[in-house]
Amino acid sequence: MKALIFDFDGTILDTESTEFQAWQEVYQQHGAELSLDYWLPFIGNNSLPFDPAGHLEKLLGRLLDKEGIEDWVGQRKQSLNQSLKPLPGVLDYLEAAQAMGLKLAVASSSRRAWVEGHLERLGLLPHFQVIRTKEDVALTKPDPALFLRAAEGLGVAPHETIVLEDSQNGVRAARSAGAFTVVIPNALTRHLDLSQAHLVLDCLCNLPLWDLLPMAREWGRARLPTVI
């Protein structure tokens, strides 16, 4: 194992919960309810047509000021996100990876400006040698392209990487890329089927990287042909 590849939203920073909260507040302001069943398929997947304002219009049966609603949501998300800190265990993993000589990358279906802006605000941007976002691929997760491009940028093979994810679409993408896949679900994504991951953790803080690495190496050795 030569590298760690982090997802961003929901894995490094819980921006998924704040976005859901902002849209929930909009729905409540209009006397409607935003269901988790509607929301879950969009997590970790920017390939689907995402139009919660249009969905709200259908629920209410009337036209709304969609542009105004989306502007309000954008401002509300920005306000909520400014107080967010890296999720538990993230900083420990970054420090341990550097101490162990592992390369580091981010592979996110979000926009580059979004990812790099938050990483810079948090002081985490210098940790990563490679960042791959939706601008770098034709298809985002669950397509494996983001993880393949991240591994390529680091100069390692996909099976030499450990991917840290939080969503079903991210897990599918990482497994398709051939990486050892660890999922750390949040309050939203724990409702998804994450059984394709090699390992499920409640929190990165529950398993230090020093203990995870031997598990990933054992999986990696099992993939190699037997030489007699």
C-alpha positions as CSV (number, residue, x, y, z in Angstrom):
1,M,0.0,0.0,0.0
2,K,1.5,3.3,-1.1
3,A,-1.3,5.9,-0.9
4,L,-4.5,7.1,0.7
5,I,-7.2,8.7,-1.4
6,F,-9.8,10.7,0.4
7,D,-13.3,11.5,-0.7
8,F,-14.1,15.1,0.4
9,D,-17.8,15.8,1.1
10,G,-18.9,13.7,4.0
11,T,-15.4,12.2,4.6
12,I,-13.1,15.1,5.3
13,L,-15.8,17.6,6.0
14,D,-19.5,16.9,6.7
15,T,-20.8,19.3,4.1
16,E,-23.5,16.8,3.1
17,S,-25.4,17.2,6.3
18,T,-25.3,21.0,6.1
19,E,-26.6,21.0,2.5
20,F,-29.4,18.6,3.5
21,Q,-30.2,20.9,6.5
22,A,-30.4,24.0,4.3
23,W,-32.8,22.4,1.9
24,Q,-34.8,20.9,4.8
25,E,-35.3,24.5,6.1
26,V,-36.5,25.7,2.7
27,Y,-39.1,22.9,2.5
28,Q,-40.2,23.6,6.0
29,Q,-40.6,27.3,5.2
30,H,-43.1,26.2,2.4
31,G,-45.0,23.8,4.6
32,A,-43.4,20.7,3.0
33,E,-41.0,18.0,4.1
34,L,-37.8,16.9,2.4
35,S,-37.6,13.1,2.7
36,L,-34.4,11.3,3.2
37,D,-35.5,8.8,0.5
38,Y,-35.5,11.5,-2.1
39,W,-32.1,12.9,-1.0
40,L,-30.0,9.7,-0.6
41,P,-29.5,8.8,-4.3
42,F,-27.8,12.2,-4.9
43,I,-25.1,11.7,-2.2
44,G,-21.7,11.2,-3.8
45,N,-23.2,11.4,-7.3
46,N,-23.2,14.6,-9.3
47,S,-24.2,12.7,-12.5
48,L,-27.9,12.6,-11.5
49,P,-30.1,15.7,-12.3
50,F,-30.3,17.5,-9.0
51,D,-33.2,19.8,-8.7
52,P,-34.7,19.9,-5.2
53,A,-36.4,23.3,-5.9
54,G,-38.2,21.7,-8.8
55,H,-39.1,18.8,-6.6
56,L,-40.6,21.2,-4.1
57,E,-42.6,22.9,-6.9
58,K,-44.1,19.5,-7.7
59,L,-45.0,18.8,-4.1
60,L,-46.7,22.2,-3.8
61,G,-48.3,22.2,-7.2
62,R,-47.2,25.7,-8.0
63,L,-44.3,27.7,-9.4
64,L,-41.7,29.1,-7.1
65,D,-38.8,31.6,-7.3
66,K,-36.3,28.8,-7.9
67,E,-33.4,31.1,-8.5
68,G,-34.1,33.0,-5.2
69,I,-34.4,29.7,-3.3
70,E,-31.1,28.4,-4.6
71,D,-29.4,31.7,-3.8
72,W,-30.8,31.4,-0.2
73,V,-29.6,27.8,0.1
74,G,-26.2,28.8,-1.2
75,Q,-25.8,31.5,1.4
76,R,-27.2,29.2,4.2
77,K,-24.8,26.4,3.3
78,Q,-21.9,28.9,3.3
79,S,-22.9,30.1,6.8
80,L,-23.2,26.5,8.1
81,N,-20.0,25.3,6.5
82,Q,-17.8,28.0,7.9
83,S,-18.1,26.5,11.4
84,L,-17.3,23.0,10.2
85,K,-14.0,21.3,11.3
86,P,-12.4,18.1,9.8
87,L,-14.3,15.0,10.8
88,P,-12.8,13.0,13.7
89,G,-9.7,11.0,12.8
90,V,-9.0,12.9,9.6
91,L,-6.1,14.9,10.9
92,D,-4.6,11.8,12.7
93,Y,-4.8,9.9,9.4
94,L,-3.1,12.7,7.5
95,E,-0.3,13.0,10.0
96,A,0.2,9.2,10.2
97,A,0.2,8.9,6.4
98,Q,3.0,11.4,6.1
99,A,4.9,9.8,8.9
100,M,4.7,6.5,7.1
101,G,5.6,7.9,3.7
102,L,2.2,7.3,2.1
103,K,1.1,9.6,-0.7
104,L,-2.1,11.5,-0.3
105,A,-4.9,12.5,-2.8
106,V,-8.5,13.8,-2.8
107,A,-11.0,12.4,-5.3
108,S,-14.3,14.3,-5.3
109,S,-17.3,14.6,-7.5
110,S,-17.6,18.3,-6.4
111,R,-16.1,21.3,-8.1
112,R,-12.4,22.0,-7.7
113,A,-13.0,25.5,-6.3
114,W,-15.3,24.1,-3.7
115,V,-12.8,21.4,-2.6
116,E,-9.7,23.4,-2.7
117,G,-11.4,26.4,-1.0
118,H,-12.4,24.4,2.0
119,L,-9.0,22.6,2.2
120,E,-7.2,25.9,2.1
121,R,-9.5,27.3,4.8
122,L,-8.8,24.3,7.0
123,G,-5.1,24.5,6.4
124,L,-5.2,21.0,4.8
125,L,-4.4,21.8,1.2
126,P,-0.6,21.3,1.5
127,H,-1.1,17.7,2.7
128,F,-2.3,16.5,-0.7
129,Q,-0.1,15.9,-3.7
130,V,-3.0,15.3,-6.0
131,I,-6.6,16.6,-6.2
132,R,-9.0,15.3,-8.7
133,T,-12.5,16.7,-9.1
134,K,-15.5,16.7,-11.5
135,E,-13.6,18.9,-13.9
136,D,-11.0,16.2,-14.5
137,V,-13.3,13.4,-15.7
138,A,-16.1,12.8,-18.1
139,L,-18.1,10.8,-15.5
140,T,-18.1,11.2,-11.7
141,K,-18.9,8.6,-9.0
142,P,-20.1,5.8,-9.1
143,D,-17.8,5.7,-12.2
144,P,-14.2,4.8,-11.1
145,A,-12.6,7.5,-13.2
146,L,-11.9,9.9,-10.3
147,F,-10.0,7.3,-8.3
148,L,-8.2,6.0,-11.4
149,R,-7.0,9.5,-12.2
150,A,-6.0,10.2,-8.6
151,A,-3.9,7.0,-8.5
152,E,-2.4,7.9,-11.8
153,G,-1.5,11.4,-10.6
154,L,0.2,9.9,-7.5
155,G,2.2,7.4,-9.7
156,V,0.7,4.3,-8.0
157,A,-1.5,1.5,-9.1
158,P,-5.1,1.6,-7.9
159,H,-4.7,-1.7,-6.0
160,E,-1.9,0.0,-4.1
161,T,-4.3,2.6,-2.6
162,I,-6.7,2.8,0.3
163,V,-9.8,4.8,-0.5
164,L,-11.7,6.5,2.4
165,E,-15.3,7.1,1.5
166,D,-18.7,7.8,3.1
167,S,-21.3,7.0,0.4
168,Q,-22.6,4.1,-1.6
169,N,-21.7,5.7,-4.9
170,G,-18.2,6.4,-3.6
171,V,-17.8,2.8,-2.5
172,R,-18.9,1.5,-5.9
173,A,-16.5,3.8,-7.6
174,A,-13.5,2.8,-5.4
175,R,-14.3,-0.9,-5.7
176,S,-14.6,-0.6,-9.5
177,A,-11.2,1.1,-9.5
178,G,-9.7,-1.8,-7.7
179,A,-8.8,0.0,-4.4
180,F,-9.0,-1.3,-0.8
181,T,-12.2,0.5,0.2
182,V,-13.0,1.8,3.7
183,V,-16.3,3.5,4.3
184,I,-17.1,5.8,7.3
185,P,-20.8,6.6,7.0
186,N,-22.3,9.7,8.4
187,A,-25.8,10.4,9.8
188,L,-27.2,10.4,6.2
189,T,-25.2,7.7,4.4
190,R,-25.5,5.1,7.1
191,H,-29.0,4.5,5.7
192,L,-27.4,3.3,2.4
193,D,-26.2,-0.2,1.5
194,L,-22.5,0.0,2.1
195,S,-21.8,-3.7,2.1
196,Q,-19.5,-3.5,-1.0
197,A,-16.8,-1.8,1.2
198,H,-14.0,-3.9,2.4
199,L,-14.3,-2.3,5.8
200,V,-17.0,-0.2,7.6
201,L,-15.9,2.1,10.4
202,D,-18.2,4.2,12.6
203,C,-15.3,6.7,12.9
204,L,-11.7,6.9,11.6
205,C,-10.8,7.6,15.2
206,N,-11.8,4.0,16.0
207,L,-9.0,2.4,14.0
208,P,-5.6,4.2,13.7
209,L,-4.0,4.1,10.3
210,W,-1.1,2.1,11.8
211,D,-3.7,-0.7,12.4
212,L,-5.6,-0.3,9.2
213,L,-2.5,-0.6,7.0
214,P,-1.7,-4.3,7.8
215,M,-5.3,-5.2,7.0
216,A,-5.0,-3.5,3.6
217,R,-1.6,-5.0,2.9
218,E,-3.1,-8.5,3.6
219,W,-5.8,-7.8,1.1
220,G,-3.2,-6.6,-1.4
221,R,-1.1,-9.8,-0.9
222,A,-4.2,-11.9,-1.6
223,R,-4.5,-10.2,-5.0
224,L,-1.0,-11.1,-6.0
225,P,-0.4,-14.4,-8.0
226,T,1.3,-17.2,-6.0
227,V,4.9,-17.7,-7.0
228,I,6.4,-21.1,-6.3
